[in-house]
Structures are given as structure tokens and as C-alpha cells.
Amino acid sequence: MMLNARHHQLALILAVVLAEAAHLSWEHVHGGIRAHHLLNNADWPAVSNAWGLLLLPLLTWFAVADSQRRGLPWRVAFAGAAGAAVAGLTVVALFLTHQHDMAGYLLLAIVVVGCVVPLYRPQYLLGFVLAMTWTFGAVLPTLVALCVAAISAVASAFVRLLRTHR
């Protein structure tokens, strides 16, 4: 059984690598691999989308390994990643339609939800980042997701602490 799970993990990682390689190849042919400035500010450093070839397989490996370690059924892990992907795609759609305020409000709502739902789990991180990679590259969504995950983890730890001190 472990060999089968390992094959699924490697197949998923390979699929992510191939998808990101296709994405970067498309960018290369259409004017070059893009880079994004931190906080969309040209005075700040730009981060190349090429980092996705390293970051996305690592996030995928981490998400699959964590799900296997916790004995999470693949359907549950997939549902969590899909839900986070819907949130990420919604942020992208709002951003691309120049509704930046609404995108900001949605990100704030995601942070608030993270205080109740354990959004620090890797499958949520992976779904959110994968959904936003085509538009923003992998690094910037990962930084946003890590901030949300940190807030979610602190909130969850605080709730656990309150429960033990009743």
C-alpha cells in the first residue's frame, strides 16, 4: 500500500512539474518568462515565475505527504485544495477585472475564515497557490498563503489553549 501511495505522490508532483513547465514555456514563447514586483510596486524587487518550477513541486510534495501522514482520504484533501483554489480563482478574477478593493476584501475574509478553519494545512496552501500561479506566478501567492496560514495557525493554537484551560 505504501508503494501505491508513493506512486500517486510522484505522479501528482510530476503532473505539477509538467503543468508549470508548460506554463513557463508558453510565457517564454510569448515575450519571455514574466516577473512580478512584490506588492505590485516597481521600486521593490521582481520575482521570476521560473521559481514555480521549484516551489510548486515542493508545495505538492508537502501537501501530499502531510495528507498521508494524517491519514486524510484523498477526496477530503482534494476537496480542501479545490475550495482553496476557488478562493484563489475568485481573487484572480477580481484582480483581472480591476476590482482591487473587492480582491482585498476577499483576502481579508479569507484571513477571518482562517481564524476558524485550519487554513494552515498544506492542501489549502497548494490549492490557493496553484489557482493563482498563471496570473501571479507561484511566489507571490505562496507568500500571501503563508501569511494566512500563520494567522490561522496562531488562531488555532489560541483556541486549543483556551480549551485546555477551561
C-alpha positions in Angstrom: 0.0 0.0 0.0 2.8 2.4 0.8 4.3 1.9 -2.7 1.0 2.7 -4.2 0.7 5.9 -2.2 4.3 6.8 -3.2 3.4 6.3 -6.9 0.4 8.6 -6.5 2.5 11.2 -4.8 5.2 11.1 -7.5 2.5 11.2 -10.3 0.9 14.3 -8.8 4.3 16.0 -8.4 5.2 15.1 -12.0 1.8 16.5 -13.2 2.5 19.8 -11.4 6.0 20.0 -12.8 4.8 19.3 -16.3 2.0 21.9 -15.9 4.4 24.5 -14.7 6.9 23.7 -17.4 4.1 24.2 -20.0 3.1 27.5 -18.4 6.7 28.8 -18.4 7.2 27.5 -22.0 4.1 29.4 -23.0 5.4 32.6 -21.3 8.8 32.1 -22.9 7.4 31.9 -26.4 5.0 34.9 -25.7 7.6 37.5 -24.8 9.6 35.9 -22.0 9.1 34.5 -18.6 7.3 37.1 -16.5 8.4 38.5 -13.2 6.2 40.2 -10.6 7.1 43.0 -8.3 6.4 42.5 -4.6 3.2 44.3 -3.6 2.9 45.4 -7.3 5.5 48.2 -6.6 8.2 48.7 -9.2 10.5 50.0 -6.5 10.5 46.6 -4.9 12.3 43.5 -6.3 10.7 41.4 -9.0 10.4 37.7 -8.7 10.5 35.5 -11.7 7.8 33.0 -12.5 10.6 30.4 -13.1 10.7 29.9 -9.3 7.5 28.0 -9.7 9.4 25.0 -11.1 11.0 24.6 -7.6 8.2 25.9 -5.4 5.2 24.2 -6.8 6.6 20.6 -6.7 7.8 21.3 -3.1 4.3 22.5 -2.1 2.7 19.5 -3.8 5.1 17.1 -2.1 4.4 18.7 1.3 0.6 18.7 0.8 0.5 15.0 -0.2 3.0 13.9 2.5 1.0 15.8 5.2 -2.3 14.3 4.0 -0.8 10.8 4.0 0.8 11.3 7.5 -2.6 12.4 8.9 -4.4 9.6 7.1 -6.6 12.0 5.3 -8.6 10.4 2.5 -7.6 11.8 -0.9 -11.2 13.0 -1.5 -11.0 15.1 1.6 -7.6 16.5 0.7 -8.8 17.2 -2.8 -11.9 19.0 -1.6 -9.8 21.2 0.7 -7.5 22.1 -2.2 -10.4 22.7 -4.6 -12.1 25.0 -2.1 -8.9 27.0 -1.7 -8.5 27.0 -5.5 -12.0 28.5 -5.9 -11.0 31.3 -3.4 -7.7 31.9 -5.3 -9.5 32.0 -8.7 -12.0 34.4 -7.3 -9.2 36.7 -6.1 -7.6 36.4 -9.6 -10.9 37.2 -11.4 -11.5 40.3 -9.2 -7.9 41.5 -9.8 -8.1 41.0 -13.5 -11.4 42.9 -13.7 -9.7 45.8 -11.8 -11.9 45.2 -8.7 -8.8 45.5 -6.5 -10.8 46.7 -3.5 -13.0 43.6 -3.7 -10.0 41.4 -4.1 -8.6 42.9 -0.9 -11.8 42.4 0.9 -11.9 38.8 -0.2 -8.3 38.3 1.1 -9.4 39.8 4.4 -12.4 37.5 4.5 -10.0 34.5 3.9 -7.9 35.6 6.8 -11.0 35.8 9.0 -12.1 32.3 7.9 -8.6 31.1 8.7 -9.2 32.0 12.3 -11.9 29.3 12.4 -10.9 26.9 9.7 -7.3 25.4 9.8 -6.2 27.1 6.6 -2.6 26.4 7.6 -3.0 22.8 6.3 -0.8 22.2 3.2 -3.7 21.2 0.9 -5.3 24.6 1.3 -2.0 26.3 0.6 -1.5 24.2 -2.5 -4.9 24.8 -4.0 -4.7 28.5 -3.4 -1.3 28.9 -4.9 -2.0 26.6 -7.9 -5.1 28.6 -8.8 -3.2 31.9 -8.7 0.0 30.8 -10.4 -1.0 31.5 -14.0 -1.7 35.2 -13.2 0.7 36.0 -10.4 3.4 33.3 -10.6 4.0 30.9 -7.7 6.0 33.0 -5.3 3.6 35.9 -4.5 0.5 33.7 -3.9 2.7 31.5 -1.7 3.8 34.5 0.4 0.1 35.5 0.8 -0.9 32.0 1.6 1.9 31.6 4.2 0.7 34.8 5.9 -2.9 33.5 6.0 -1.5 30.1 7.2 0.5 31.8 10.0 -2.6 33.7 11.2 -4.7 30.6 11.0 -2.1 28.5 13.0 -1.9 31.1 15.7 -5.7 31.4 16.0 -6.0 27.6 16.1 -3.3 27.4 18.8 -5.1 30.1 20.8 -8.4 28.2 20.6 -6.7 25.0 21.7 -5.1 26.8 24.6 -8.4 28.2 25.7 -10.0 24.7 25.5 -7.3 23.2 27.8 -7.7 26.0 30.4 -11.4 25.7 31.0 
